[in-house]
């Protein structure tokens, strides 16, 4: 992210930057914003506060393996093979982002990242705004991003907003 901003700045010094990141991409955007003030605004969706606790859900969802098998697999990856699962901790750096605007969007039914991660990030980013979207209704598959009828998958506008306060 920072390298991309460096590249673009060489071509036009007047450019301004904002970023949107989804899941792990959201963590990348948060890290970049904490390190580089040129990133003026951030939006993340379903982003984890720290990777270690979401790793079992992610591996299970992406491989189809039951969690019963995933937990020892991850232990082995971390302790025997040196995979640094503990490094992914956006929660530790996000306090450097304010006063720049941060919007944290989280679907309450995300199978990998629990809503609690969004709330923890919001508590660590004073002034951030949180949008929790409702779980999709089984009878309306296109409604996976609904918030009391205000947010929909095919529209970019949301009329209901809330700010999380710790």
C-alpha positions as CSV (number, residue, x, y, z in Angstrom):
1,X,0.0,0.0,0.0
2,X,2.7,2.5,1.0
3,X,4.8,1.4,-2.0
4,X,1.8,2.1,-4.3
5,X,1.4,5.6,-2.8
6,X,5.1,6.2,-3.3
7,X,4.9,5.2,-6.9
8,X,1.8,7.4,-7.6
9,X,3.3,10.4,-5.8
10,X,6.3,10.3,-8.1
11,X,3.9,10.8,-11.0
12,X,1.7,13.4,-9.3
13,X,2.6,15.0,-6.0
14,X,-0.8,16.5,-5.6
15,X,-2.6,13.2,-5.2
16,X,-4.6,12.4,-2.1
17,X,-5.1,8.9,-0.8
18,X,-7.9,6.9,0.9
19,X,-8.2,3.1,1.1
20,X,-10.8,0.3,1.3
21,X,-9.8,-3.1,2.6
22,X,-11.7,-6.3,3.1
23,X,-10.8,-8.9,5.7
24,X,-7.0,-9.3,5.6
25,X,-6.8,-6.4,3.2
26,X,-8.5,-4.3,5.8
27,X,-5.7,-5.2,8.2
28,X,-3.2,-4.2,5.6
29,X,-5.0,-0.8,5.1
30,X,-5.0,-0.2,8.9
31,X,-1.3,-1.0,9.2
32,X,-0.5,1.4,6.2
33,X,-2.6,4.2,7.7
34,X,-0.9,3.8,11.1
35,X,2.5,4.1,9.4
36,X,1.8,6.7,6.7
37,X,-0.2,9.9,7.2
38,X,-0.7,10.4,3.5
39,X,-3.5,7.8,3.8
40,X,-6.2,10.3,4.8
41,X,-9.3,8.0,5.2
42,X,-9.8,4.3,5.8
43,X,-12.8,1.9,5.3
44,X,-12.5,-1.7,6.3
45,X,-15.0,-4.6,6.0
46,X,-14.9,-7.7,8.2
47,X,-11.4,-7.0,9.4
48,X,-9.8,-8.9,12.3
49,X,-8.2,-7.2,15.3
50,X,-5.6,-9.9,15.5
51,X,-5.0,-12.9,13.3
52,X,-4.3,-15.7,15.8
53,X,-7.9,-16.1,17.0
54,X,-9.4,-16.0,13.5
55,X,-7.0,-18.4,11.9
56,X,-8.9,-21.6,12.8
57,X,-12.1,-20.2,11.2
58,X,-10.3,-19.0,8.1
59,X,-8.4,-22.3,7.5
60,X,-11.6,-24.3,8.1
61,X,-13.6,-22.1,5.8
62,X,-11.0,-22.1,3.0
63,X,-10.1,-25.8,3.2
64,X,-13.3,-27.5,4.3
65,X,-11.4,-29.2,7.1
66,X,-13.2,-29.5,10.4
67,X,-12.0,-27.2,13.2
68,X,-11.1,-30.3,15.2
69,X,-8.3,-30.9,12.7
70,X,-7.4,-27.3,12.0
71,X,-6.4,-26.4,15.6
72,X,-3.5,-28.9,15.8
73,X,-2.5,-28.0,12.2
74,X,-2.2,-24.4,13.2
75,X,-0.3,-25.2,16.4
76,X,2.1,-27.2,14.2
77,X,2.5,-24.4,11.7
78,X,3.2,-21.9,14.4
79,X,5.4,-23.9,16.8
80,X,7.1,-26.4,14.6
81,X,7.4,-24.6,11.3
82,X,7.7,-20.9,12.5
83,X,4.6,-19.5,10.9
84,X,4.2,-16.1,12.8
85,X,0.4,-16.1,13.4
86,X,0.9,-13.6,16.3
87,X,2.3,-10.9,14.0
88,X,-1.1,-10.0,12.5
89,X,-2.2,-7.6,15.3
90,X,-3.7,-4.4,13.8
91,X,-5.1,-3.7,17.3
92,X,-1.6,-2.8,18.4
93,X,-1.1,-0.1,15.8
94,X,-4.4,1.5,15.0
95,X,-4.2,4.1,17.8
96,X,-1.8,6.0,15.5
97,X,-4.5,6.6,12.9
98,X,-6.7,9.3,14.5
99,X,-7.8,12.0,13.8
100,X,-8.1,10.7,10.3
101,X,-11.6,9.2,9.5
102,X,-12.0,5.4,9.9
103,X,-15.2,3.5,9.0
104,X,-15.3,-0.1,10.2
105,X,-18.0,-2.2,8.6
106,X,-18.8,-5.7,9.9
107,X,-21.4,-8.3,9.0
108,X,-22.8,-9.9,12.2
109,X,-22.9,-13.3,10.4
110,X,-19.3,-13.3,9.1
111,X,-18.2,-16.9,9.6
112,X,-14.5,-16.0,10.1
113,X,-14.3,-12.6,11.9
114,X,-16.6,-12.2,14.9
115,X,-18.2,-8.8,15.5
116,X,-16.2,-8.5,18.7
117,X,-13.1,-7.8,16.5
118,X,-14.7,-4.8,14.9
119,X,-15.7,-3.5,18.4
120,X,-12.2,-4.0,19.7
121,X,-10.8,-2.1,16.7
122,X,-13.3,0.7,17.2
123,X,-12.4,1.0,20.9
124,X,-8.8,1.4,19.9
125,X,-9.5,4.1,17.2
126,X,-11.1,7.1,18.9
127,X,-13.7,8.8,16.6
128,X,-14.0,5.8,14.3
129,X,-17.5,4.9,13.0
130,X,-18.9,1.4,13.0
131,X,-21.6,-0.1,10.8
132,X,-22.8,-3.5,11.9
133,X,-24.8,-5.1,9.1
134,X,-27.4,-7.7,9.9
135,X,-27.1,-11.3,8.9
136,X,-28.7,-12.1,5.6
137,X,-32.2,-13.4,5.6
138,X,-32.5,-16.9,4.1
139,X,-35.5,-15.9,2.0
140,X,-33.7,-12.9,0.5
141,X,-30.2,-14.0,-0.8
142,X,-29.5,-10.5,-2.2
143,X,-29.9,-9.0,1.2
144,X,-26.5,-10.0,2.6
145,X,-25.6,-6.4,3.5
146,X,-28.8,-5.2,5.2
147,X,-29.2,-2.9,8.1
148,X,-32.9,-2.5,8.8
149,X,-33.5,-2.1,5.1
150,X,-31.1,0.7,4.7
151,X,-28.1,-1.1,3.2
152,X,-28.2,-3.5,0.3
153,X,-25.7,-5.5,-1.6
154,X,-26.5,-3.7,-4.9
155,X,-26.5,-0.2,-3.6
156,X,-23.7,1.8,-2.1
157,X,-25.8,4.0,0.1
158,X,-26.5,3.4,3.8
159,X,-28.8,5.7,5.7
160,X,-28.5,4.1,9.2
161,X,-25.2,4.9,10.9
162,X,-23.9,4.4,14.4
163,X,-20.7,5.3,16.2
164,X,-19.2,2.8,18.6
165,X,-18.2,4.1,22.0
166,X,-16.2,2.0,24.4
